[in-house]
Amino acid sequence: MALGTFQIRLIMRELDLNSVTKFLYSFMNEMNLWEIEVHLSYSKCISTGSGWDQAVELAREKLECIYDKYLTKKQRKNGRLSGPDVATFPEYDPDLEKIEQIERLERKIIVATKKQDHNMKNYFILCRYILIEKNGIYLIDTKEIYSSHKEKWMNRVF
């Protein structure tokens, strides 16, 4: 697979930080565009009172394409695929979520990010994306959000 598909292939087992950054921001961007498109589509369905089933199915199909491109292949019983939903403000926004640190372990990469809240400009959300390697390709396996209340990392469902 080529880097043009934004899947990270290790070249001589060296971590290319630029590729990791490009890959994660590409994922965030595609998710952001999907969230905005689905929000507009759902809003239209609500205002017209029709087309809901088609809008949900189209949202699911587009989301599956994004997941196939960026996420590890595993059954995801919970989350957006079970009922594609979006919030008023997108969860993924590459303009507000910045990479703070990239750490390479044996067969995984941990990317720590800091995301500015849409409403409270002085409030930040700490996230970690865990990418795992299989056959020389890294894909996103999990996303975690730091809970200051519980003082630990919590899984975030895709």
C-alpha beads as a LAMMPS data file, in Angstrom:
LAMMPS data file: protein, C-alpha beads

158 atoms
157 bonds

1 atom types
1 bond types

-500.0 500.0 xlo xhi
-500.0 500.0 ylo yhi
-500.0 500.0 zlo zhi

Masses

1 110.0

Atoms # bond

1 1 1 0.000 0.000 0.000
2 1 1 1.273 3.469 -0.815
3 1 1 1.532 6.404 1.555
4 1 1 -0.950 8.115 -0.758
5 1 1 -3.629 6.085 1.006
6 1 1 -2.351 7.649 4.233
7 1 1 -1.587 4.291 5.753
8 1 1 1.762 4.364 7.433
9 1 1 4.312 1.885 6.151
10 1 1 7.561 1.579 7.998
11 1 1 10.622 2.063 5.872
12 1 1 13.584 0.238 7.376
13 1 1 11.681 0.120 10.717
14 1 1 12.146 3.881 11.295
15 1 1 9.280 5.996 12.512
16 1 1 8.488 8.834 10.138
17 1 1 6.923 11.474 12.389
18 1 1 5.719 13.485 9.417
19 1 1 3.762 10.474 8.112
20 1 1 2.201 9.846 11.525
21 1 1 1.166 13.501 11.790
22 1 1 -0.213 13.560 8.248
23 1 1 -2.093 10.296 8.828
24 1 1 -3.749 11.424 12.069
25 1 1 -4.670 14.871 10.748
26 1 1 -6.107 13.269 7.605
27 1 1 -8.284 11.053 9.801
28 1 1 -9.413 14.035 11.877
29 1 1 -10.158 16.046 8.746
30 1 1 -12.235 13.281 7.127
31 1 1 -14.140 12.735 10.366
32 1 1 -14.709 16.493 10.690
33 1 1 -16.091 16.733 7.158
34 1 1 -18.269 13.670 7.784
35 1 1 -19.632 15.157 11.035
36 1 1 -20.475 18.483 9.365
37 1 1 -22.119 16.773 6.378
38 1 1 -24.175 14.444 8.571
39 1 1 -25.244 17.285 10.875
40 1 1 -26.526 19.242 7.868
41 1 1 -28.232 16.156 6.422
42 1 1 -29.942 15.310 9.713
43 1 1 -31.006 18.941 10.195
44 1 1 -32.601 18.896 6.739
45 1 1 -34.446 15.666 7.568
46 1 1 -35.757 17.182 10.780
47 1 1 -36.954 20.348 9.044
48 1 1 -38.612 18.487 6.138
49 1 1 -39.828 15.535 8.172
50 1 1 -38.599 13.013 5.623
51 1 1 -35.574 11.109 4.359
52 1 1 -34.330 10.041 7.761
53 1 1 -33.672 6.351 6.941
54 1 1 -31.747 7.213 3.776
55 1 1 -29.683 9.859 5.588
56 1 1 -28.739 7.428 8.369
57 1 1 -27.773 4.696 5.896
58 1 1 -25.666 7.094 3.811
59 1 1 -23.958 8.380 6.969
60 1 1 -23.166 4.807 8.024
61 1 1 -21.742 3.907 4.591
62 1 1 -19.473 6.957 4.511
63 1 1 -18.334 6.329 8.075
64 1 1 -17.497 2.704 7.248
65 1 1 -15.252 3.942 4.418
66 1 1 -13.384 6.223 6.815
67 1 1 -13.045 3.463 9.401
68 1 1 -11.774 1.006 6.782
69 1 1 -9.115 3.501 5.765
70 1 1 -7.848 4.561 9.202
71 1 1 -8.914 2.126 11.945
72 1 1 -7.865 -1.396 12.789
73 1 1 -10.246 -4.072 11.632
74 1 1 -12.239 -5.254 14.624
75 1 1 -15.847 -5.529 15.619
76 1 1 -17.095 -2.225 17.007
77 1 1 -20.455 -2.988 18.605
78 1 1 -20.785 0.417 20.224
79 1 1 -20.203 3.844 18.807
80 1 1 -21.184 5.710 15.714
81 1 1 -21.527 2.751 13.352
82 1 1 -24.356 1.319 15.437
83 1 1 -26.316 4.554 15.000
84 1 1 -24.425 7.318 13.220
85 1 1 -24.797 10.416 15.348
86 1 1 -23.194 13.827 15.508
87 1 1 -23.168 16.765 17.894
88 1 1 -23.654 20.447 17.175
89 1 1 -19.889 20.924 17.334
90 1 1 -17.717 18.286 15.654
91 1 1 -15.737 15.976 17.924
92 1 1 -12.917 15.907 15.385
93 1 1 -11.445 19.238 14.366
94 1 1 -7.842 19.376 13.170
95 1 1 -7.847 23.150 13.644
96 1 1 -8.546 22.768 17.373
97 1 1 -6.752 19.481 18.152
98 1 1 -2.973 19.674 18.080
99 1 1 -0.424 16.890 18.385
100 1 1 1.650 17.336 21.542
101 1 1 3.786 14.185 21.504
102 1 1 4.439 11.049 19.461
103 1 1 5.925 8.023 21.193
104 1 1 6.954 4.791 19.531
105 1 1 6.848 1.569 21.497
106 1 1 7.555 -1.984 20.302
107 1 1 4.594 -2.421 17.926
108 1 1 2.554 0.679 18.604
109 1 1 2.625 4.429 18.401
110 1 1 0.967 6.654 20.973
111 1 1 -0.004 10.113 19.748
112 1 1 -0.949 12.567 22.486
113 1 1 -3.110 15.520 21.469
114 1 1 -4.595 18.580 23.122
115 1 1 -7.939 19.835 21.860
116 1 1 -9.360 23.252 22.578
117 1 1 -13.032 23.210 23.552
118 1 1 -15.440 24.892 21.095
119 1 1 -17.176 26.956 23.764
120 1 1 -14.612 27.453 26.507
121 1 1 -11.435 28.705 24.859
122 1 1 -9.332 28.142 28.001
123 1 1 -10.485 24.529 28.419
124 1 1 -8.543 21.719 26.758
125 1 1 -9.239 18.024 26.312
126 1 1 -6.280 15.647 26.412
127 1 1 -6.494 12.698 24.025
128 1 1 -4.336 9.741 23.089
129 1 1 -4.602 7.835 19.842
130 1 1 -3.013 4.389 19.918
131 1 1 -1.873 3.115 16.539
132 1 1 -0.828 -0.506 16.226
133 1 1 1.329 -2.122 13.587
134 1 1 0.370 -5.164 11.612
135 1 1 2.348 -6.288 8.565
136 1 1 4.273 -3.015 8.519
137 1 1 1.147 -0.820 8.488
138 1 1 -0.016 1.330 11.381
139 1 1 -3.720 1.975 11.924
140 1 1 -5.610 3.676 14.755
141 1 1 -6.788 1.083 17.263
142 1 1 -8.121 3.139 20.156
143 1 1 -8.728 6.685 21.303
144 1 1 -8.520 7.679 24.943
145 1 1 -9.600 10.835 26.751
146 1 1 -8.001 11.895 30.023
147 1 1 -10.516 12.201 32.857
148 1 1 -9.242 14.712 35.401
149 1 1 -12.126 13.682 37.657
150 1 1 -11.059 10.010 37.687
151 1 1 -7.382 10.878 37.122
152 1 1 -6.938 8.241 34.412
153 1 1 -7.234 7.621 30.671
154 1 1 -10.686 6.448 29.539
155 1 1 -11.491 4.679 26.267
156 1 1 -13.460 6.777 23.809
157 1 1 -15.739 4.833 21.489
158 1 1 -15.306 5.582 17.781

Bonds

1 1 1 2
2 1 2 3
3 1 3 4
4 1 4 5
5 1 5 6
6 1 6 7
7 1 7 8
8 1 8 9
9 1 9 10
10 1 10 11
11 1 11 12
12 1 12 13
13 1 13 14
14 1 14 15
15 1 15 16
16 1 16 17
17 1 17 18
18 1 18 19
19 1 19 20
20 1 20 21
21 1 21 22
22 1 22 23
23 1 23 24
24 1 24 25
25 1 25 26
26 1 26 27
27 1 27 28
28 1 28 29
29 1 29 30
30 1 30 31
31 1 31 32
32 1 32 33
33 1 33 34
34 1 34 35
35 1 35 36
36 1 36 37
37 1 37 38
38 1 38 39
39 1 39 40
40 1 40 41
41 1 41 42
42 1 42 43
43 1 43 44
44 1 44 45
45 1 45 46
46 1 46 47
47 1 47 48
48 1 48 49
49 1 49 50
50 1 50 51
51 1 51 52
52 1 52 53
53 1 53 54
54 1 54 55
55 1 55 56
56 1 56 57
57 1 57 58
58 1 58 59
59 1 59 60
60 1 60 61
61 1 61 62
62 1 62 63
63 1 63 64
64 1 64 65
65 1 65 66
66 1 66 67
67 1 67 68
68 1 68 69
69 1 69 70
70 1 70 71
71 1 71 72
72 1 72 73
73 1 73 74
74 1 74 75
75 1 75 76
76 1 76 77
77 1 77 78
78 1 78 79
79 1 79 80
80 1 80 81
81 1 81 82
82 1 82 83
83 1 83 84
84 1 84 85
85 1 85 86
86 1 86 87
87 1 87 88
88 1 88 89
89 1 89 90
90 1 90 91
91 1 91 92
92 1 92 93
93 1 93 94
94 1 94 95
95 1 95 96
96 1 96 97
97 1 97 98
98 1 98 99
99 1 99 100
100 1 100 101
101 1 101 102
102 1 102 103
103 1 103 104
104 1 104 105
105 1 105 106
106 1 106 107
107 1 107 108
108 1 108 109
109 1 109 110
110 1 110 111
111 1 111 112
112 1 112 113
113 1 113 114
114 1 114 115
115 1 115 116
116 1 116 117
117 1 117 118
118 1 118 119
119 1 119 120
120 1 120 121
121 1 121 122
122 1 122 123
123 1 123 124
124 1 124 125
125 1 125 126
126 1 126 127
127 1 127 128
128 1 128 129
129 1 129 130
130 1 130 131
131 1 131 132
132 1 132 133
133 1 133 134
134 1 134 135
135 1 135 136
136 1 136 137
137 1 137 138
138 1 138 139
139 1 139 140
140 1 140 141
141 1 141 142
142 1 142 143
143 1 143 144
144 1 144 145
145 1 145 146
146 1 146 147
147 1 147 148
148 1 148 149
149 1 149 150
150 1 150 151
151 1 151 152
152 1 152 153
153 1 153 154
154 1 154 155
155 1 155 156
156 1 156 157
157 1 157 158
